[in-house]
Amino acid sequence: MTNTTIAFQGLPGAYSDLACRAAYPGWTTLPSPSFEAAMEGLRDGRADLAMLPCENSLAGRVPDIHRLLPESGLFVIGEHFQRVEHCLLAPKGASLGTIKRAHSHPVALGQVLRLLKEMNLKAVIEADTAGAAHLIAERGNIEDAAIASELAAEIYGLEILKRNVEDEAHNTTRFYVMSRERSYPAIDTPNPVTTFVFRVRSIPAALYKALGGFATNGINMTKLESYMVGGRFEAAQFLCDVDGHPESPALKRAFEELEFFSKEFRILGCYPAHPYRLEQANAAD
């Protein structure tokens, strides 16, 4: 069967929906009320892939994703970077002079503080950006606006009063593309990225020793995040991204050393680096 459906968390018009359409043009997008529901849609076959946000250049990591991924039974087969371009949306008949309140997800509201101050708007928290747009369209009140995407304006029939109202132009969200099946690119694929999780043993300098193999084998680690597991303050699990292919000799050796000092270790996926990642790396150099 040809892959045609990709699941995401949120209502139609959410930035995750926009990311799905940008990465997989022509695919059907499957809205889901939660990250768990998007994963379940993939597991039960209603979707062929899932697009899940993992971090944002302004807000940092996306809550819950790091907790859900390791136990999901799913695999990372790609990544996508989506530029977040916020618009001020309002019902027909509204204008910049009539707007008194701006509705959106709290993260989005935190990214448009300059606009809120300049227009003296009251921030109203909603569950997500597309949900805010849907609510504003249903109410039709010319005093209420939503901070959401251009796609949301199109879907819910709202007017765009202002475009690119975000405080920072580099506002970008990174997504993991998830699949039911593990699929590694060929070992000679340029610029592979590997995502994995591990938990170190409770011995002195375990983390230092576990990570030593990456340094001695010349492996670049681009992400290292810790979080608690099982409600225990002393039990930390780590989610990591490294440059390299799991079957390459250098990364194999690094993983062998990591496993020796770890209680748990699991590769979540390997995939080609997204062009945006390479552009950012080149710009940094």
Disulfide bonds with the S-S distance in Angstrom:
none
